[in-house]
């Protein structure tokens, strides 16, 4: 069936909106990462590696708090039949604000213990101040969820990019004058405020106001209770390796690791963004178990995302060492081989991604909790064993090994919902690991220097 340019630009069907959303998402993601790279390059010259290591610890705690309190409000709006009603949206917004305030209070309570655990007194003040972003983000408009529900993400991308530009400018100016880690803090707060305000003003939809409907709130909490529990496990999956690694290496080495990690995880973040904004809505609209046509539509979108992101991961592995040496001064050069090695882990993450919508789109958050919990348990054990023995080298491979060990359980669940696609998963692994192995062969002299750094 032909698909005209006019339909792509102006069509209102699901296919047209999905394709437009994909194009906008890729543009926005690419632009965002160009800005992210520019910011990192500028700040790497104005600040010291320890600053990046220190902020990575701060964000481990803040990400943990956010995930430990995730009620799945955006998912509730997308999947609930009443998700577009003003009463539903405003109750969700009210819950979100309450959650933000509670998060900030928790950040204040954890500040001093965190400073003691890592032996970094600055954490006692950094955590409460950076934690203010939780309150700011609590006021984020529910228009975002409506836009995702209807595969309309253009304005979101523009506001994200605008706030990122302002964050970069403010942070760079502060870093120039102070040379302090606080420049990162101030920049993140200013950017968060700008983003929230811009989204309220520019996104289409009913404005948010304080509203409380006990029945609707209970529906959201009932759906979100397993999302909440899953998010606790999700924190362990996404942050446990860095939280554990921070206890075994210096802040300087952690900062260098984070430079390589930043580049390596770009394809994973792209896959996740495409999954939440494109694949998940498609799973909701076209459950694969209902028909072969539905299955073909959704899996085609997933396969395209896997191919694009694993190709990007392979490219990053191949150019890892010369790219880092070109962009950064000698203090950060060890991030190049770290990036090359992370290609194995990133490939495993991509190959097993974008299946969650198959059961979450059907409202089965309980199944999601079981899967994520099992994966979290495996990862914590794996990360501790490998990092305690091999340091940075262990952190590089712990997550990838976890994804492979947890894959049979995930495959069993998604098969039940008609979404398992083993051929695409194996092809993704073959392509990504092939590039990573080639990278190791080319840059072996530099990769060998990673060693067992603790």
C-alpha positions, 0 to 999 in steps of 0.5 A: 500500500502506497504512503504519500508524502502528503499523508505523512505530513498531514495525515491523521491516521495512526500510521501517519502519526506513528511515522511522524512521531518517529521522525520527530523523535529521531530528530529531537533525540539527535539534537538533544545528544548533540547538545549533551555532547557539547555541554559535556565537552565544554564542562570537561574543560572547565571542571574536573573529573571529580565533579562528574563523579560527584554528580553521578552519585547525586543522581543515583540517589535522586533517580532512586527516589524518583523510581521508588515513588513512581506511580505510573501516572503517565502510563495510567493516562495512556492506557485508561479509557478515561485518560482524556477526561479533565477530572482524571488528568487533574487528579493525576497532576495533584498526585504528581505534585504531592509525590514531588514534595515527598521526594524532596523531603526524602532527599533531605533525609538521605543527604547526611547518611549519603555523605557518610557512606561515600565519605563526601561531605558535599553530598550533605548539601548537594542532595537537598538542593538538587532534590528541588528538581523533584518538586519542580518536575511534580508540576509537569503538565499532564498534556505530555501524557495526552500527546504521547497517547495520541502519538503527537510529540513535536512540541515536547521535542522543541521544549526539551531542546530549548530547556537543554540549550538554556541549561547548557548556557547557564551551566557553562557561565557558572562553571567559567566563573566558579569552576565548581560542581555547583554550576551543574546544580544551578544549571539543572534547576534553571533548565527544569523550571524552564521546561515545565513552564514551556510545556504548560504554555505550549502543549495543547490540551486542558490546563491543569488545576488542583483537583482530587477525586478519590475514586479516580485516585484509587484507580491510578494507585491500584494500577500504579501499585505494581508500577511503584514496586517495579520502579524500585526494582528498576532503580536497582537495574538502572543504577545499582552498578554505579552505586556499587562502583562508587564504593570501590573506585575514586571519584576521578575514575568514576567521572571518567567511567561516566564519560564512556557511559554517557556515549555508550548509553545513547542508543539505549536511551533512544530505544527507550524513548522510542519504546515509551512514545511510539511502541507502547502506544502501538501495543495499546492500540494493536494488541499483538495477541488479537490478530496477526495483522496487529502483531505485524504492525507492532513488531515492524515498528520494534524491529526498525527501532532495534536495527537503528539503535544497534547500528548506532551502538556498533558505530560508537564501538568502532570509533570509540577510542579515536573519538574520545581522544579527539574530543577530550583532553588526556585526563579522559582518554581511558573513557575510549576503551570503556566505551568500546567494551560497553558495546557488548552490554548495550547490545544486550540491552537493546536486543531485549528492549521494547517488550514491556508494552505488550503486557502493560498495554493490556493493564498487566502491571503485575506481570511487569513487577514480577519480571523487573523484580527478578531481573533486579535481583540477578543484577544486584548479585551480579554487579556486586560480585563482578565489581567487587572483584574486577572494578570498572571491568566488572561494571562494564559487563554486569548489566549485559550479563544480567539481561541475558540471564533474565531473557528466558523469563521475559521471553516466556511472558511476552510469548503469552501476549503474542509479542516474542520476536526471537529472530529479531533479538538474535539478529540484533545481538549478532550485529551489535556483538560483531561490531564490538568484537571488531572494535576490540580487535582494532583497539586492543592495545588501548582496551587492554589498559582498562584492566581491573581498575578498583 
